[in-house]
Amino acid sequence: MNGIKNADEIVKGIGELAGSSVGEFLERLGSGDPTPGGGAAASLSAAMGAALLMMVANHTIGKPRYTEFEQLNIEIRDKTEELRSRFIEGIDRDAEAFHNVSAAFAMPKSLADIEMDRVSAKIAELCQKDEALAAADMSEGLTEENMELIEKALKSVRSAAIGEASIAAAEAPLAVMEDCVQALRLAQKQLGHSNPNLKSDILVAALSLQAGLTSAGYNVDANIPAIERRAPETAARLKNRAAELREESAELTAMLLNADLR
């Protein structure tokens, strides 16, 4: 990677929300639509933090007076460019995760929730996912026993879908948290080893990254209850990792801010 990508390269292949203008994004963020929401805002905040670290690197690279910091800032620029791209992707990934969770919760709980002309197709679909229902004798139609199996299968399939979607919806913001910590580590290396005129930009970057991580953490938390009821070990893993990342990010941010005060 050499230097800054042009605008066409940056937006190529990104999602609808990330590809919108700042004004359009904020307009949608403040609308009554379910997305974008807090998760997208978290990713945007983190992306701004990564972009600021890139800016500092680019104002250091190629300057004769900062030759000793050249290689470090080349590495920081390239790594933060990767992170910025992932944060940008996270804006639309959050919306997708939300829609998948909503779709899972909207799945039918009983036959009463299914339109009559869709019942046969739904039963055939359930038979592919539920072994007990697949083994049942359906030749006699909707007997009481078969109805019980169908109702049970509907609840089981719905619950599994909610669990799967909720895990994905928690892992997406957790990935943002992981990347925020990576960026904060780079900020710590860059402070004092880059163009000193841009020290304040590093601190703004750190606060943007910390805000992004904290906000993403709330989105992890929001999905934990649905996961705990279905996959308690996975829920514990996600909660523990989020706690570790919160602790490290708080320490890194504090060190950066305190370093500036000395």
PyMOL commands that set and color helices and strands:
alter all, ss='L'
color gray80, all
select helices_A, chain A and resi 7-11+22-29+38-58+64-105+111-113+116-127+131-135+144-190+196-228+232-261
alter helices_A, ss='H'
color red, helices_A
deselect
rebuild
show_as cartoon
